[in-house]
Amino acid sequence: MTEHGVKSPCIAVCVLDVDDICEGCFRTGDEITDWFMADDDQKREILARCHERRDARQPIKLL
């Protein structure tokens, strides 16, 4: 979290896959557009879903 609120997970790899999930940040297309109007609690919920999607697609974690 920054002094201006929850930081965007965007890493400037903006490509949506066939499931409408960004290959860079793992947000859906709707979550990307909703981000700008979401409050910090909603942003944290979006981030939690992003982490779940990322972990489901990338089960191997580097140390």
Backbone hydrogen bonds in HBPLUS format (Angstrom, degrees):
<---DONOR---> <-ACCEPTOR-->    atom                        ^
c    i                          cat <-CA-CA->   ^        H-A-AA   ^      H-
h    n   atom  resd res      DA  || num        DHA   H-A  angle D-A-AA Bond
n    s   type  num  typ     dist DA aas  dist angle  dist       angle   num
A0002-THR N   A0005-GLY O   2.77 MM   3  5.16 162.2  1.80 153.8 150.3     1
A0005-GLY N   A0002-THR O   3.06 MM   3  5.16 163.7  2.08 113.3 113.6     2
A0015-VAL N   A0013-VAL O   3.13 MM   2  6.04 123.9  2.46 109.2  93.9     3
A0023-GLU N   A0015-VAL O   2.78 MM   8  5.60 157.5  1.83 158.0 163.2     4
A0017-ASP N   A0021-ILE O   2.89 MM   4  5.42 159.4  1.93 136.9 140.7     5
A0020-ASP N   A0017-ASP O   2.97 MM   3  5.26 160.2  2.01 119.3 120.4     6
A0029-GLY N   A0020-ASP O   3.10 MM   9  5.79 129.9  2.36 148.9 155.1     7
A0022-CYS N   A0027-ARG O   2.81 MM   5  5.49 169.8  1.82 158.3 160.7     8
A0026-PHE N   A0022-CYS O   2.96 MM   4  4.75 138.6  2.14 124.3 133.9     9
A0032-ILE N   A0028-THR O   2.97 MM   4  6.26 151.9  2.05 152.1 159.5    10
A0033-THR N   A0029-GLY O   3.19 MM   4  6.52 162.0  2.22 149.3 152.8    11
A0034-ASP N   A0030-ASP O   2.78 MM   4  5.92 153.2  1.85 150.4 159.3    12
A0035-TRP N   A0031-GLU O   2.97 MM   4  5.85 133.2  2.19 137.7 147.0    13
A0037-MET N   A0034-ASP O   3.04 MM   3  5.64 144.5  2.17 118.0 127.2    14
A0038-ALA N   A0034-ASP O   3.05 MM   4  6.05 124.8  2.37 149.5 164.2    15
A0038-ALA N   A0035-TRP O   3.27 MM   3  5.11 145.0  2.40  96.1 106.1    16
A0043-LYS N   A0039-ASP O   2.93 MM   4  6.21 155.1  1.99 155.1 163.3    17
A0044-ARG N   A0040-ASP O   2.93 MM   4  6.18 152.8  2.01 146.9 153.5    18
A0045-GLU N   A0041-ASP O   3.08 MM   4  6.38 147.7  2.18 142.7 151.3    19
A0046-ILE N   A0042-GLN O   2.95 MM   4  6.29 155.5  2.02 148.3 154.8    20
A0047-LEU N   A0043-LYS O   2.87 MM   4  6.14 161.0  1.91 150.8 156.0    21
A0048-ALA N   A0044-ARG O   2.97 MM   4  6.18 150.8  2.05 141.9 149.4    22
A0049-ARG N   A0045-GLU O   3.12 MM   4  6.45 157.7  2.18 148.0 153.1    23
A0050-CYS N   A0046-ILE O   2.90 MM   4  6.22 152.4  1.98 149.9 158.6    24
A0051-HIS N   A0047-LEU O   2.92 MM   4  6.20 158.8  1.97 152.5 156.9    25
A0052-GLU N   A0048-ALA O   3.05 MM   4  6.34 155.6  2.11 145.8 152.5    26
A0053-ARG N   A0049-ARG O   2.95 MM   4  6.21 161.1  1.99 150.9 155.6    27
A0054-ARG N   A0050-CYS O   2.85 MM   4  6.07 165.1  1.87 154.5 158.9    28
A0055-ASP N   A0051-HIS O   2.89 MM   4  6.01 166.9  1.91 150.4 154.1    29
A0056-ALA N   A0052-GLU O   2.97 MM   4  6.12 149.3  2.06 144.3 152.8    30
A0057-ARG N   A0053-ARG O   3.05 MM   4  6.28 145.4  2.17 146.4 155.2    31
A0057-ARG N   A0054-ARG O   3.16 MM   3  5.23 124.3  2.49  96.2 110.0    32
A0058-GLN N   A0054-ARG O   2.78 MM   4  5.84 140.8  1.94 150.6 162.6    33
